[in-house]
Amino acid sequence: QDKYDMSKNRMAFLMCVTTRRPGAEKDIKIMNTWFDQFQFETPSGQCIDPNGQEWNLALEEFRDQINQSKDEVSCCLIVLMSHGRSHGLIQGKDGVTVDLDDVFALFNNIQCPKLQEKPKIFIIQACRGGKEDHGVEEIEQVFEEADCTYNLIAIRRLPTASDYYVVYSTQKGYVSLRNRKKGSRMIEAMDEVFSEHGMKRHIGDLFTEVS
């Protein structure tokens, strides 16, 4: 697998709704430590407990900062943590929903030319429906087929959208679990895997291990 050049500036954006989400503060702490460890810049600061409108404005500001950067950018990492619904919707603290497709479009090759041929990583910690996954006994054949606790999707459509890596904390239609004390399961697993391996392996391989 080809590796991206990660030696230039790494840009990150963190949005986390804390209203009615006990344990969210733990996730914020983990991600901030992670940003520092892997030298991600956060020019927009943090977007904590925003409503739907504030969230959109903050993402547009982050996109503009990338485009206006005088230095070369290696990648961008966008972490969105909130309540979610089916059909690709995620909501602010006021319950106003934002369509994730609109979020992804902000960073395509037309809207964000600075990131052309650069990885655009989205980590979505949110429910994607109301179903609960109660698990199965670990029979090898079944386990290999049902490997979607954390769903990694790599979208490579040129020329408008390319080099997208979208990581969901749960499969489509299901709830996403969060511990009131430890925070979200996916964020905790990411912290363990990336702390061990750093940026020495392909991003897809790292998130496969997270799952």
Secondary structure, DSSP 4 states (H G I P E B T S, - for coil): ------SSEEEEEEEE--TT-TTHHHHHHHHHHHHHHTTEE-TT-EEES--HHHHHHHHHHHHHHHHT-SS-EEEEEEEEES-EETTTEEE-TTS-EEEHHHHHHTTSTTT-GGGTTS-EEEEEES--SSB--------HHHHHH---SSEEEEEEETTTEEEEEEEESS-TTB---EETTTEEHHHHHHHHHHHHHTTSS-HHHHHHHH-
